[in-house]
Amino acid sequence: MTSKTYTSEFAVPTSGKGTYEITQELKTLVLESGIRSGQLTVFVQHTSASLVIMENADPEARTDLHSFFDHLVPEDLPFLVHTYEGPDDSPSHLRMALTRTSEVIPIHEGLLALGTWQGVFVFEHRVAPHRRRLVVSLIGTGD
């Protein structure tokens, strides 16, 4: 086994607020890297989108996540002043700050070590469509 690193970038088109699964793209990068044991780090390069590891079997779990964040950080809070790009501007930054911009996932026997019902999602916090850029870095050992 030799030490390896692998870095890649890709973009995720969104159609507005919601979650967009990227699990398969990450699995493909693990296979391309040849890394059998190590870790994958994925990072979203934006301040109004984030990443979440969430249940990927029942979409209602994500519907509840979306509803919870709409309740937690509504777009009509009267004290928000950062609205240059619209009423969802500041709320999108607050939602991002409450979640994460990166995730680290172990690689075991050449596979992402996610649980049975876990998926990795870009969590889009803006109403308008965007193209979200992600950087993925893998480090570990391989063939």
A tleap script that builds the chain and sets N, CA, C and O, in Angstrom:
source leaprc.protein.ff14SB
mol = sequence {
  NMET THR SER LYS THR TYR THR SER GLU PHE
  ALA VAL PRO THR SER GLY LYS GLY THR TYR
  GLU ILE THR GLN GLU LEU LYS THR LEU VAL
  LEU GLU SER GLY ILE ARG SER GLY GLN LEU
  THR VAL PHE VAL GLN HIE THR SER ALA SER
  LEU VAL ILE MET GLU ASN ALA ASP PRO GLU
  ALA ARG THR ASP LEU HIE SER PHE PHE ASP
  HIE LEU VAL PRO GLU ASP LEU PRO PHE LEU
  VAL HIE THR TYR GLU GLY PRO ASP ASP SER
  PRO SER HIE LEU ARG MET ALA LEU THR ARG
  THR SER GLU VAL ILE PRO ILE HIE GLU GLY
  LEU LEU ALA LEU GLY THR TRP GLN GLY VAL
  PHE VAL PHE GLU HIE ARG VAL ALA PRO HIE
  ARG ARG ARG LEU VAL VAL SER LEU ILE GLY
  THR GLY CASP
}
set mol.1.N position { 0.841 -1.180 0.000 }
set mol.1.CA position { 0.000 0.000 0.000 }
set mol.1.C position { 0.886 1.243 0.000 }
set mol.1.O position { 1.894 1.309 0.703 }
set mol.2.N position { 0.490 2.211 -0.794 }
set mol.2.CA position { 1.224 3.465 -0.861 }
set mol.2.C position { 0.329 4.615 -0.421 }
set mol.2.O position { -0.891 4.559 -0.576 }
set mol.3.N position { 0.949 5.664 0.135 }
set mol.3.CA position { 0.194 6.858 0.517 }
set mol.3.C position { -0.244 7.598 -0.740 }
set mol.3.O position { 0.510 7.709 -1.707 }
set mol.4.N position { -1.463 8.099 -0.710 }
set mol.4.CA position { -2.010 8.791 -1.866 }
set mol.4.C position { -2.806 10.004 -1.419 }
set mol.4.O position { -3.366 10.039 -0.323 }
set mol.5.N position { -2.841 10.996 -2.294 }
set mol.5.CA position { -3.771 12.109 -2.143 }
set mol.5.C position { -4.462 12.306 -3.487 }
set mol.5.O position { -3.920 11.961 -4.537 }
set mol.6.N position { -5.643 12.854 -3.437 }
set mol.6.CA position { -6.425 13.061 -4.647 }
set mol.6.C position { -7.350 14.248 -4.384 }
set mol.6.O position { -8.020 14.303 -3.353 }
set mol.7.N position { -7.383 15.186 -5.312 }
set mol.7.CA position { -8.256 16.348 -5.166 }
set mol.7.C position { -9.047 16.533 -6.451 }
set mol.7.O position { -8.528 16.355 -7.553 }
set mol.8.N position { -10.307 16.893 -6.286 }
set mol.8.CA position { -11.173 17.105 -7.437 }
set mol.8.C position { -12.168 18.208 -7.107 }
set mol.8.O position { -12.391 18.530 -5.940 }
set mol.9.N position { -12.760 18.780 -8.142 }
set mol.9.CA position { -13.793 19.789 -7.992 }
set mol.9.C position { -14.973 19.405 -8.866 }
set mol.9.O position { -14.809 18.782 -9.914 }
set mol.10.N position { -16.163 19.784 -8.423 }
set mol.10.CA position { -17.335 19.638 -9.268 }
set mol.10.C position { -18.373 20.661 -8.838 }
set mol.10.O position { -18.254 21.271 -7.775 }
set mol.11.N position { -19.378 20.842 -9.659 }
set mol.11.CA position { -20.434 21.814 -9.374 }
set mol.11.C position { -21.774 21.099 -9.277 }
set mol.11.O position { -22.013 20.087 -9.936 }
set mol.12.N position { -22.636 21.653 -8.441 }
set mol.12.CA position { -23.979 21.126 -8.267 }
set mol.12.C position { -24.970 22.232 -8.642 }
set mol.12.O position { -25.029 23.260 -7.967 }
set mol.13.N position { -25.740 22.033 -9.701 }
set mol.13.CA position { -26.768 23.019 -10.030 }
set mol.13.C position { -27.958 22.836 -9.084 }
set mol.13.O position { -28.411 21.714 -8.860 }
set mol.14.N position { -28.456 23.933 -8.536 }
set mol.14.CA position { -29.628 23.864 -7.675 }
set mol.14.C position { -30.763 24.628 -8.342 }
set mol.14.O position { -30.533 25.497 -9.183 }
set mol.15.N position { -31.973 24.298 -7.961 }
set mol.15.CA position { -33.137 24.996 -8.507 }
set mol.15.C position { -33.811 25.829 -7.416 }
set mol.15.O position { -34.991 26.164 -7.523 }
set mol.16.N position { -33.060 26.158 -6.372 }
set mol.16.CA position { -33.578 26.945 -5.264 }
set mol.16.C position { -33.458 26.173 -3.963 }
set mol.16.O position { -32.841 25.109 -3.916 }
set mol.17.N position { -34.052 26.715 -2.907 }
set mol.17.CA position { -33.935 26.139 -1.570 }
set mol.17.C position { -34.243 24.649 -1.572 }
set mol.17.O position { -35.185 24.187 -2.215 }
set mol.18.N position { -33.414 23.907 -0.828 }
set mol.18.CA position { -33.636 22.473 -0.710 }
set mol.18.C position { -32.318 21.737 -0.549 }
set mol.18.O position { -31.258 22.347 -0.412 }
set mol.19.N position { -32.404 20.420 -0.567 }
set mol.19.CA position { -31.222 19.567 -0.437 }
set mol.19.C position { -31.018 18.788 -1.734 }
set mol.19.O position { -31.969 18.331 -2.369 }
set mol.20.N position { -29.744 18.655 -2.104 }
set mol.20.CA position { -29.362 18.012 -3.361 }
set mol.20.C position { -28.295 16.962 -3.054 }
set mol.20.O position { -27.191 17.289 -2.620 }
set mol.21.N position { -28.640 15.713 -3.284 }
set mol.21.CA position { -27.735 14.627 -2.886 }
set mol.21.C position { -26.513 14.560 -3.791 }
set mol.21.O position { -26.619 14.652 -5.014 }
set mol.22.N position { -25.332 14.395 -3.153 }
set mol.22.CA position { -24.066 14.280 -3.873 }
set mol.22.C position { -23.329 12.992 -3.498 }
set mol.22.O position { -22.150 12.841 -3.818 }
set mol.23.N position { -24.008 12.071 -2.830 }
set mol.23.CA position { -23.369 10.838 -2.360 }
set mol.23.C position { -22.728 10.063 -3.508 }
set mol.23.O position { -21.585 9.623 -3.389 }
set mol.24.N position { -23.442 9.891 -4.612 }
set mol.24.CA position { -22.911 9.104 -5.726 }
set mol.24.C position { -21.669 9.757 -6.328 }
set mol.24.O position { -20.715 9.061 -6.676 }
set mol.25.N position { -21.669 11.069 -6.454 }
set mol.25.CA position { -20.488 11.761 -6.975 }
set mol.25.C position { -19.277 11.514 -6.075 }
set mol.25.O position { -18.166 11.319 -6.567 }
set mol.26.N position { -19.488 11.522 -4.766 }
set mol.26.CA position { -18.390 11.277 -3.827 }
set mol.26.C position { -17.900 9.834 -3.916 }
set mol.26.O position { -16.696 9.583 -3.868 }
set mol.27.N position { -18.827 8.888 -4.045 }
set mol.27.CA position { -18.442 7.475 -4.199 }
set mol.27.C position { -17.604 7.282 -5.459 }
set mol.27.O position { -16.627 6.533 -5.453 }
set mol.28.N position { -17.986 7.952 -6.526 }
set mol.28.CA position { -17.232 7.859 -7.786 }
set mol.28.C position { -15.812 8.391 -7.607 }
set mol.28.O position { -14.862 7.800 -8.119 }
set mol.29.N position { -15.661 9.494 -6.889 }
set mol.29.CA position { -14.327 10.054 -6.657 }
set mol.29.C position { -13.462 9.127 -5.816 }
set mol.29.O position { -12.255 9.037 -6.042 }
set mol.30.N position { -14.055 8.441 -4.856 }
set mol.30.CA position { -13.294 7.464 -4.067 }
set mol.30.C position { -12.768 6.359 -4.982 }
set mol.30.O position { -11.601 5.978 -4.887 }
set mol.31.N position { -13.615 5.849 -5.857 }
set mol.31.CA position { -13.173 4.811 -6.792 }
set mol.31.C position { -12.066 5.324 -7.714 }
set mol.31.O position { -11.066 4.639 -7.928 }
set mol.32.N position { -12.247 6.528 -8.259 }
set mol.32.CA position { -11.237 7.105 -9.151 }
set mol.32.C position { -9.904 7.307 -8.444 }
set mol.32.O position { -8.848 7.171 -9.062 }
set mol.33.N position { -9.941 7.628 -7.166 }
set mol.33.CA position { -8.712 7.930 -6.420 }
set mol.33.C position { -7.861 6.703 -6.169 }
set mol.33.O position { -6.642 6.813 -6.039 }
set mol.34.N position { -8.476 5.544 -6.099 }
set mol.34.CA position { -7.744 4.324 -5.765 }
set mol.34.C position { -7.423 4.204 -4.282 }
set mol.34.O position { -6.701 3.291 -3.881 }
set mol.35.N position { -7.940 5.100 -3.471 }
set mol.35.CA position { -7.685 5.059 -2.030 }
set mol.35.C position { -8.577 3.997 -1.396 }
set mol.35.O position { -9.788 3.973 -1.616 }
set mol.36.N position { -7.969 3.131 -0.619 }
set mol.36.CA position { -8.701 2.032 0.025 }
set mol.36.C position { -8.982 2.297 1.490 }
set mol.36.O position { -9.957 1.789 2.044 }
set mol.37.N position { -8.124 3.099 2.123 }
set mol.37.CA position { -8.290 3.411 3.539 }
set mol.37.C position { -7.828 4.843 3.772 }
set mol.37.O position { -6.706 5.203 3.416 }
set mol.38.N position { -8.689 5.657 4.368 }
set mol.38.CA position { -8.319 7.047 4.602 }
set mol.38.C position { -9.531 7.884 4.890 }
set mol.38.O position { -10.442 7.460 5.600 }
set mol.39.N position { -9.542 9.095 4.327 }
set mol.39.CA position { -10.689 9.966 4.541 }
set mol.39.C position { -10.912 10.877 3.354 }
set mol.39.O position { -9.992 11.224 2.614 }
set mol.40.N position { -12.174 11.249 3.201 }
set mol.40.CA position { -12.606 12.179 2.172 }
set mol.40.C position { -13.106 13.429 2.883 }
set mol.40.O position { -13.881 13.345 3.836 }
set mol.41.N position { -12.660 14.575 2.416 }
set mol.41.CA position { -13.182 15.847 2.898 }
set mol.41.C position { -13.855 16.537 1.723 }
set mol.41.O position { -13.258 16.682 0.656 }
set mol.42.N position { -15.092 16.961 1.918 }
set mol.42.CA position { -15.809 17.712 0.892 }
set mol.42.C position { -16.120 19.090 1.473 }
set mol.42.O position { -16.529 19.210 2.628 }
set mol.43.N position { -15.920 20.135 0.651 }
set mol.43.CA position { -16.064 21.524 1.084 }
set mol.43.C position { -16.872 22.279 0.047 }
set mol.43.O position { -16.578 22.194 -1.145 }
set mol.44.N position { -17.888 23.019 0.481 }
set mol.44.CA position { -18.683 23.850 -0.425 }
set mol.44.C position { -18.154 25.283 -0.331 }
set mol.44.O position { -18.014 25.823 0.766 }
set mol.45.N position { -17.861 25.896 -1.475 }
set mol.45.CA position { -17.205 27.203 -1.532 }
set mol.45.C position { -18.201 28.363 -1.573 }
set mol.45.O position { -18.099 29.245 -2.425 }
set mol.46.N position { -19.151 28.358 -0.660 }
set mol.46.CA position { -20.179 29.396 -0.673 }
set mol.46.C position { -20.583 29.767 0.743 }
set mol.46.O position { -20.376 28.994 1.679 }
set mol.47.N position { -21.169 30.969 0.901 }
set mol.47.CA position { -21.634 31.422 2.209 }
set mol.47.C position { -23.152 31.385 2.326 }
set mol.47.O position { -23.704 31.832 3.332 }
set mol.48.N position { -23.829 30.864 1.321 }
set mol.48.CA position { -25.284 30.756 1.389 }
set mol.48.C position { -25.758 29.349 1.018 }
set mol.48.O position { -26.913 29.147 0.645 }
set mol.49.N position { -24.849 28.391 1.126 }
set mol.49.CA position { -25.165 26.969 0.965 }
set mol.49.C position { -24.261 26.214 1.937 }
set mol.49.O position { -23.214 26.718 2.345 }
set mol.50.N position { -24.671 25.015 2.297 }
set mol.50.CA position { -23.887 24.233 3.243 }
set mol.50.C position { -23.983 22.759 2.879 }
set mol.50.O position { -24.539 22.394 1.843 }
set mol.51.N position { -23.436 21.929 3.741 }
set mol.51.CA position { -23.475 20.483 3.556 }
set mol.51.C position { -24.126 19.839 4.771 }
set mol.51.O position { -23.952 20.300 5.899 }
set mol.52.N position { -24.874 18.777 4.533 }
set mol.52.CA position { -25.435 17.992 5.630 }
set mol.52.C position { -25.359 16.514 5.283 }
set mol.52.O position { -25.492 16.121 4.124 }
set mol.53.N position { -25.143 15.712 6.304 }
set mol.53.CA position { -25.325 14.266 6.178 }
set mol.53.C position { -26.692 13.995 6.787 }
set mol.53.O position { -26.949 14.312 7.948 }
set mol.54.N position { -27.557 13.405 5.983 }
set mol.54.CA position { -28.969 13.285 6.361 }
set mol.54.C position { -29.491 11.953 5.852 }
set mol.54.O position { -28.871 11.314 5.002 }
set mol.55.N position { -30.621 11.547 6.371 }
set mol.55.CA position { -31.274 10.342 5.870 }
set mol.55.C position { -31.570 10.509 4.386 }
set mol.55.O position { -32.063 11.550 3.953 }
set mol.56.N position { -31.260 9.462 3.604 }
set mol.56.CA position { -31.528 9.537 2.168 }
set mol.56.C position { -32.569 8.516 1.707 }
set mol.56.O position { -32.789 8.359 0.506 }
set mol.57.N position { -33.204 7.827 2.645 }
set mol.57.CA position { -34.198 6.815 2.265 }
set mol.57.C position { -35.590 7.424 2.118 }
set mol.57.O position { -36.280 7.157 1.134 }
set mol.58.N position { -35.997 8.222 3.065 }
set mol.58.CA position { -37.334 8.804 3.046 }
set mol.58.C position { -37.213 10.313 2.855 }
set mol.58.O position { -36.704 10.998 3.743 }
set mol.59.N position { -37.666 10.850 1.723 }
set mol.59.CA position { -37.553 12.281 1.464 }
set mol.59.C position { -38.284 13.148 2.489 }
set mol.59.O position { -37.979 14.333 2.616 }
set mol.60.N position { -39.241 12.580 3.220 }
set mol.60.CA position { -39.947 13.358 4.233 }
set mol.60.C position { -39.012 13.847 5.335 }
set mol.60.O position { -39.270 14.882 5.950 }
set mol.61.N position { -37.927 13.113 5.591 }
set mol.61.CA position { -36.950 13.557 6.597 }
set mol.61.C position { -36.331 14.880 6.161 }
set mol.61.O position { -36.138 15.773 6.986 }
set mol.62.N position { -36.020 15.014 4.884 }
set mol.62.CA position { -35.463 16.267 4.381 }
set mol.62.C position { -36.529 17.359 4.308 }
set mol.62.O position { -36.226 18.531 4.533 }
set mol.63.N position { -37.758 16.993 3.999 }
set mol.63.CA position { -38.847 17.967 4.027 }
set mol.63.C position { -38.955 18.578 5.417 }
set mol.63.O position { -39.131 19.789 5.553 }
set mol.64.N position { -38.849 17.748 6.445 }
set mol.64.CA position { -38.877 18.243 7.820 }
set mol.64.C position { -37.681 19.148 8.111 }
set mol.64.O position { -37.823 20.156 8.803 }
set mol.65.N position { -36.512 18.799 7.592 }
set mol.65.CA position { -35.324 19.642 7.764 }
set mol.65.C position { -35.562 21.018 7.144 }
set mol.65.O position { -35.276 22.041 7.765 }
set mol.66.N position { -36.084 21.040 5.926 }
set mol.66.CA position { -36.361 22.308 5.237 }
set mol.66.C position { -37.359 23.139 6.044 }
set mol.66.O position { -37.156 24.336 6.247 }
set mol.67.N position { -38.430 22.505 6.500 }
set mol.67.CA position { -39.450 23.219 7.281 }
set mol.67.C position { -38.885 23.750 8.585 }
set mol.67.O position { -39.205 24.865 8.997 }
set mol.68.N position { -38.042 22.953 9.236 }
set mol.68.CA position { -37.440 23.384 10.494 }
set mol.68.C position { -36.599 24.633 10.287 }
set mol.68.O position { -36.694 25.578 11.069 }
set mol.69.N position { -35.770 24.651 9.236 }
set mol.69.CA position { -34.923 25.823 8.995 }
set mol.69.C position { -35.744 27.036 8.558 }
set mol.69.O position { -35.389 28.168 8.889 }
set mol.70.N position { -36.831 26.820 7.823 }
set mol.70.CA position { -37.717 27.939 7.485 }
set mol.70.C position { -38.334 28.532 8.749 }
set mol.70.O position { -38.528 29.745 8.837 }
set mol.71.N position { -38.640 27.683 9.723 }
set mol.71.CA position { -39.193 28.148 10.999 }
set mol.71.C position { -38.108 28.805 11.861 }
set mol.71.O position { -38.339 29.845 12.476 }
set mol.72.N position { -36.926 28.185 11.896 }
set mol.72.CA position { -35.832 28.670 12.737 }
set mol.72.C position { -35.297 30.016 12.261 }
set mol.72.O position { -35.038 30.909 13.069 }
set mol.73.N position { -35.129 30.159 10.935 }
set mol.73.CA position { -34.593 31.397 10.349 }
set mol.73.C position { -35.521 31.836 9.214 }
set mol.73.O position { -35.209 31.619 8.043 }
set mol.74.N position { -36.649 32.447 9.547 }
set mol.74.CA position { -37.560 32.911 8.492 }
set mol.74.C position { -36.967 34.092 7.729 }
set mol.74.O position { -36.058 34.772 8.206 }
set mol.75.N position { -37.496 34.311 6.553 }
set mol.75.CA position { -36.966 35.375 5.696 }
set mol.75.C position { -37.584 36.740 5.977 }
set mol.75.O position { -37.228 37.720 5.323 }
set mol.76.N position { -38.489 36.823 6.923 }
set mol.76.CA position { -39.145 38.104 7.195 }
set mol.76.C position { -38.801 38.660 8.577 }
set mol.76.O position { -39.605 39.385 9.164 }
set mol.77.N position { -37.640 38.337 9.095 }
set mol.77.CA position { -37.235 38.887 10.391 }
set mol.77.C position { -36.976 40.388 10.236 }
set mol.77.O position { -36.128 40.781 9.436 }
set mol.78.N position { -37.683 41.222 10.977 }
set mol.78.CA position { -37.620 42.670 10.754 }
set mol.78.C position { -36.279 43.310 11.124 }
set mol.78.O position { -35.997 44.423 10.679 }
set mol.79.N position { -35.458 42.649 11.914 }
set mol.79.CA position { -34.200 43.249 12.367 }
set mol.79.C position { -33.016 42.932 11.458 }
set mol.79.O position { -31.920 43.433 11.706 }
set mol.80.N position { -33.196 42.115 10.410 }
set mol.80.CA position { -32.098 41.795 9.502 }
set mol.80.C position { -31.838 42.973 8.567 }
set mol.80.O position { -32.774 43.532 7.996 }
set mol.81.N position { -30.581 43.349 8.410 }
set mol.81.CA position { -30.226 44.503 7.584 }
set mol.81.C position { -29.474 44.122 6.307 }
set mol.81.O position { -29.431 44.914 5.366 }
set mol.82.N position { -28.886 42.935 6.255 }
set mol.82.CA position { -28.121 42.495 5.081 }
set mol.82.C position { -29.084 41.871 4.072 }
set mol.82.O position { -29.251 40.652 4.033 }
set mol.83.N position { -29.712 42.716 3.261 }
set mol.83.CA position { -30.696 42.243 2.282 }
set mol.83.C position { -30.356 42.727 0.874 }
set mol.83.O position { -31.243 42.852 0.029 }
set mol.84.N position { -29.084 42.996 0.622 }
set mol.84.CA position { -28.643 43.536 -0.663 }
set mol.84.C position { -29.127 42.686 -1.835 }
set mol.84.O position { -29.540 43.223 -2.863 }
set mol.85.N position { -29.078 41.352 -1.684 }
set mol.85.CA position { -29.477 40.458 -2.772 }
set mol.85.C position { -30.885 39.909 -2.584 }
set mol.85.O position { -31.252 38.925 -3.227 }
set mol.86.N position { -31.672 40.523 -1.721 }
set mol.86.CA position { -33.052 40.092 -1.523 }
set mol.86.C position { -33.315 39.658 -0.095 }
set mol.86.O position { -32.396 39.593 0.722 }
set mol.87.N position { -34.578 39.360 0.206 }
set mol.87.CA position { -34.954 39.025 1.577 }
set mol.87.C position { -34.374 37.704 2.080 }
set mol.87.O position { -34.359 37.464 3.287 }
set mol.88.N position { -33.895 36.841 1.174 }
set mol.88.CA position { -33.297 35.580 1.619 }
set mol.88.C position { -31.779 35.684 1.797 }
set mol.88.O position { -31.128 34.690 2.119 }
set mol.89.N position { -31.212 36.874 1.590 }
set mol.89.CA position { -29.758 37.060 1.653 }
set mol.89.C position { -29.207 36.749 3.048 }
set mol.89.O position { -28.451 35.792 3.217 }
set mol.90.N position { -29.577 37.536 4.024 }
set mol.90.CA position { -29.073 37.307 5.381 }
set mol.90.C position { -29.544 35.968 5.956 }
set mol.90.O position { -28.734 35.266 6.562 }
set mol.91.N position { -30.823 35.580 5.794 }
set mol.91.CA position { -31.229 34.273 6.311 }
set mol.91.C position { -30.397 33.115 5.740 }
set mol.91.O position { -30.115 32.147 6.446 }
set mol.92.N position { -30.007 33.215 4.470 }
set mol.92.CA position { -29.202 32.131 3.885 }
set mol.92.C position { -27.834 32.043 4.550 }
set mol.92.O position { -27.314 30.945 4.746 }
set mol.93.N position { -27.249 33.182 4.899 }
set mol.93.CA position { -25.959 33.171 5.587 }
set mol.93.C position { -26.111 32.620 7.004 }
set mol.93.O position { -25.251 31.877 7.478 }
set mol.94.N position { -27.191 32.977 7.674 }
set mol.94.CA position { -27.427 32.468 9.031 }
set mol.94.C position { -27.638 30.956 9.017 }
set mol.94.O position { -27.122 30.251 9.885 }
set mol.95.N position { -28.392 30.455 8.041 }
set mol.95.CA position { -28.615 29.003 7.933 }
set mol.95.C position { -27.308 28.273 7.675 }
set mol.95.O position { -27.072 27.194 8.219 }
set mol.96.N position { -26.449 28.874 6.833 }
set mol.96.CA position { -25.146 28.269 6.566 }
set mol.96.C position { -24.314 28.217 7.844 }
set mol.96.O position { -23.653 27.214 8.116 }
set mol.97.N position { -24.347 29.308 8.638 }
set mol.97.CA position { -23.555 29.362 9.865 }
set mol.97.C position { -24.027 28.332 10.890 }
set mol.97.O position { -23.242 27.901 11.734 }
set mol.98.N position { -25.284 27.937 10.827 }
set mol.98.CA position { -25.823 26.945 11.755 }
set mol.98.C position { -25.548 25.510 11.323 }
set mol.98.O position { -25.742 24.576 12.100 }
set mol.99.N position { -25.099 25.336 10.093 }
set mol.99.CA position { -24.794 23.997 9.587 }
set mol.99.C position { -23.287 23.918 9.351 }
set mol.99.O position { -22.515 24.428 10.164 }
set mol.100.N position { -22.854 23.297 8.266 }
set mol.100.CA position { -21.424 23.135 8.023 }
set mol.100.C position { -21.098 23.408 6.555 }
set mol.100.O position { -21.941 23.244 5.673 }
set mol.101.N position { -19.861 23.825 6.319 }
set mol.101.CA position { -19.404 23.994 4.935 }
set mol.101.C position { -18.488 22.842 4.514 }
set mol.101.O position { -18.064 22.776 3.360 }
set mol.102.N position { -18.182 21.932 5.452 }
set mol.102.CA position { -17.367 20.773 5.087 }
set mol.102.C position { -17.806 19.560 5.890 }
set mol.102.O position { -18.384 19.672 6.970 }
set mol.103.N position { -17.511 18.404 5.326 }
set mol.103.CA position { -17.760 17.122 5.981 }
set mol.103.C position { -16.540 16.233 5.746 }
set mol.103.O position { -15.930 16.268 4.677 }
set mol.104.N position { -16.195 15.445 6.750 }
set mol.104.CA position { -15.121 14.463 6.636 }
set mol.104.C position { -15.746 13.087 6.815 }
set mol.104.O position { -16.439 12.831 7.799 }
set mol.105.N position { -15.491 12.201 5.849 }
set mol.105.CA position { -16.084 10.868 5.865 }
set mol.105.C position { -14.958 9.844 5.732 }
set mol.105.O position { -14.127 9.963 4.831 }
set mol.106.N position { -14.914 8.844 6.609 }
set mol.106.CA position { -13.884 7.804 6.486 }
set mol.106.C position { -14.066 6.986 5.203 }
set mol.106.O position { -15.175 6.806 4.700 }
set mol.107.N position { -12.940 6.506 4.702 }
set mol.107.CA position { -12.929 5.550 3.592 }
set mol.107.C position { -12.421 4.237 4.163 }
set mol.107.O position { -11.336 4.177 4.740 }
set mol.108.N position { -13.206 3.196 3.998 }
set mol.108.CA position { -12.855 1.873 4.542 }
set mol.108.C position { -13.052 0.830 3.447 }
set mol.108.O position { -14.136 0.705 2.877 }
set mol.109.N position { -11.989 0.088 3.164 }
set mol.109.CA position { -12.012 -0.945 2.120 }
set mol.109.C position { -12.497 -0.383 0.785 }
set mol.109.O position { -13.241 -1.035 0.053 }
set mol.110.N position { -12.056 0.849 0.482 }
set mol.110.CA position { -12.351 1.466 -0.803 }
set mol.110.C position { -13.736 2.060 -0.942 }
set mol.110.O position { -14.141 2.446 -2.039 }
set mol.111.N position { -14.472 2.138 0.170 }
set mol.111.CA position { -15.837 2.663 0.133 }
set mol.111.C position { -16.025 3.754 1.179 }
set mol.111.O position { -15.354 3.756 2.211 }
set mol.112.N position { -16.938 4.678 0.908 }
set mol.112.CA position { -17.309 5.651 1.932 }
set mol.112.C position { -17.968 4.901 3.086 }
set mol.112.O position { -18.836 4.056 2.866 }
set mol.113.N position { -17.562 5.207 4.306 }
set mol.113.CA position { -18.088 4.510 5.477 }
set mol.113.C position { -19.328 5.224 6.015 }
set mol.113.O position { -19.398 5.566 7.195 }
set mol.114.N position { -20.304 5.443 5.133 }
set mol.114.CA position { -21.572 6.035 5.539 }
set mol.114.C position { -22.480 4.948 6.098 }
set mol.114.O position { -22.364 3.780 5.728 }
set mol.115.N position { -23.388 5.340 6.993 }
set mol.115.CA position { -24.374 4.404 7.512 }
set mol.115.C position { -25.395 4.042 6.452 }
set mol.115.O position { -25.463 4.670 5.395 }
set mol.116.N position { -26.181 3.031 6.744 }
set mol.116.CA position { -27.148 2.494 5.788 }
set mol.116.C position { -28.061 3.552 5.194 }
set mol.116.O position { -28.320 3.526 3.991 }
set mol.117.N position { -28.560 4.488 6.006 }
set mol.117.CA position { -29.533 5.461 5.539 }
set mol.117.C position { -28.940 6.853 5.384 }
set mol.117.O position { -29.684 7.827 5.261 }
set mol.118.N position { -27.610 6.967 5.390 }
set mol.118.CA position { -26.979 8.281 5.298 }
set mol.118.C position { -26.651 8.654 3.862 }
set mol.118.O position { -26.197 7.825 3.073 }
set mol.119.N position { -26.889 9.906 3.543 }
set mol.119.CA position { -26.480 10.487 2.280 }
set mol.119.C position { -25.867 11.845 2.552 }
set mol.119.O position { -26.110 12.445 3.599 }
set mol.120.N position { -25.067 12.333 1.604 }
set mol.120.CA position { -24.435 13.646 1.723 }
set mol.120.C position { -25.171 14.582 0.768 }
set mol.120.O position { -25.401 14.256 -0.396 }
set mol.121.N position { -25.535 15.758 1.294 }
set mol.121.CA position { -26.361 16.694 0.535 }
set mol.121.C position { -25.787 18.097 0.569 }
set mol.121.O position { -25.267 18.544 1.592 }
set mol.122.N position { -25.886 18.793 -0.568 }
set mol.122.CA position { -25.712 20.238 -0.581 }
set mol.122.C position { -27.043 20.797 -0.093 }
set mol.122.O position { -28.107 20.417 -0.582 }
set mol.123.N position { -26.969 21.696 0.869 }
set mol.123.CA position { -28.167 22.324 1.437 }
set mol.123.C position { -28.212 23.756 0.915 }
set mol.123.O position { -27.527 24.642 1.427 }
set mol.124.N position { -29.026 23.966 -0.108 }
set mol.124.CA position { -29.162 25.278 -0.739 }
set mol.124.C position { -30.095 26.142 0.106 }
set mol.124.O position { -31.217 25.742 0.416 }
set mol.125.N position { -29.615 27.333 0.474 }
set mol.125.CA position { -30.392 28.220 1.332 }
set mol.125.C position { -30.993 29.415 0.582 }
set mol.125.O position { -31.730 30.203 1.177 }
set mol.126.N position { -30.694 29.559 -0.698 }
set mol.126.CA position { -31.231 30.686 -1.481 }
set mol.126.C position { -32.447 30.224 -2.281 }
set mol.126.O position { -32.564 29.053 -2.640 }
set mol.127.N position { -33.342 31.160 -2.550 }
set mol.127.CA position { -34.557 30.867 -3.306 }
set mol.127.C position { -34.242 30.665 -4.793 }
set mol.127.O position { -34.822 29.792 -5.439 }
set mol.128.N position { -33.341 31.458 -5.322 }
set mol.128.CA position { -33.007 31.394 -6.751 }
set mol.128.C position { -32.074 30.218 -7.044 }
set mol.128.O position { -31.345 29.774 -6.156 }
set mol.129.N position { -32.088 29.714 -8.267 }
set mol.129.CA position { -31.146 28.668 -8.660 }
set mol.129.C position { -29.702 29.171 -8.601 }
set mol.129.O position { -29.430 30.344 -8.858 }
set mol.130.N position { -28.791 28.275 -8.261 }
set mol.130.CA position { -27.365 28.581 -8.225 }
set mol.130.C position { -26.574 27.387 -8.734 }
set mol.130.O position { -27.104 26.288 -8.896 }
set mol.131.N position { -25.312 27.626 -8.978 }
set mol.131.CA position { -24.374 26.558 -9.343 }
set mol.131.C position { -23.339 26.536 -8.230 }
set mol.131.O position { -22.476 27.411 -8.164 }
set mol.132.N position { -23.420 25.542 -7.357 }
set mol.132.CA position { -22.566 25.470 -6.171 }
set mol.132.C position { -21.303 24.667 -6.460 }
set mol.132.O position { -21.360 23.544 -6.960 }
set mol.133.N position { -20.160 25.268 -6.132 }
set mol.133.CA position { -18.859 24.643 -6.363 }
set mol.133.C position { -18.409 23.903 -5.105 }
set mol.133.O position { -18.519 24.404 -3.986 }
set mol.134.N position { -17.897 22.693 -5.330 }
set mol.134.CA position { -17.391 21.878 -4.231 }
set mol.134.C position { -15.979 21.419 -4.548 }
set mol.134.O position { -15.638 21.157 -5.701 }
set mol.135.N position { -15.165 21.328 -3.505 }
set mol.135.CA position { -13.822 20.777 -3.622 }
set mol.135.C position { -13.766 19.548 -2.739 }
set mol.135.O position { -14.219 19.568 -1.595 }
set mol.136.N position { -13.207 18.478 -3.282 }
set mol.136.CA position { -13.110 17.221 -2.552 }
set mol.136.C position { -11.628 16.843 -2.476 }
set mol.136.O position { -10.911 16.856 -3.477 }
set mol.137.N position { -11.195 16.508 -1.262 }
set mol.137.CA position { -9.822 16.075 -1.040 }
set mol.137.C position { -9.843 14.718 -0.359 }
set mol.137.O position { -10.536 14.520 0.639 }
set mol.138.N position { -9.075 13.788 -0.908 }
set mol.138.CA position { -8.976 12.454 -0.332 }
set mol.138.C position { -7.516 12.200 0.048 }
set mol.138.O position { -6.591 12.577 -0.671 }
set mol.139.N position { -7.346 11.565 1.170 }
set mol.139.CA position { -6.005 11.194 1.617 }
set mol.139.C position { -6.084 9.805 2.243 }
set mol.139.O position { -7.032 9.480 2.957 }
set mol.140.N position { -5.073 9.000 1.961 }
set mol.140.CA position { -5.084 7.659 2.530 }
set mol.140.C position { -4.067 6.753 1.845 }
set mol.140.O position { -3.066 7.209 1.292 }
set mol.141.N position { -4.352 5.469 1.901 }
set mol.141.CA position { -3.483 4.486 1.267 }
set mol.141.C position { -4.261 3.729 0.222 }
set mol.141.O position { -5.479 3.579 0.322 }
set mol.142.N position { -3.563 3.258 -0.770 }
set mol.142.CA position { -4.210 2.521 -1.850 }
set mol.142.C position { -3.249 1.571 -2.515 }
set mol.142.O position { -2.128 1.359 -2.053 }
set mol.143.N position { -3.706 1.011 -3.596 }
set mol.143.CA position { -2.907 0.014 -4.350 }
set mol.143.C position { -1.710 0.661 -5.023 }
set mol.143.O position { -0.935 -0.021 -5.693 }
savepdb mol mol.pdb
quit
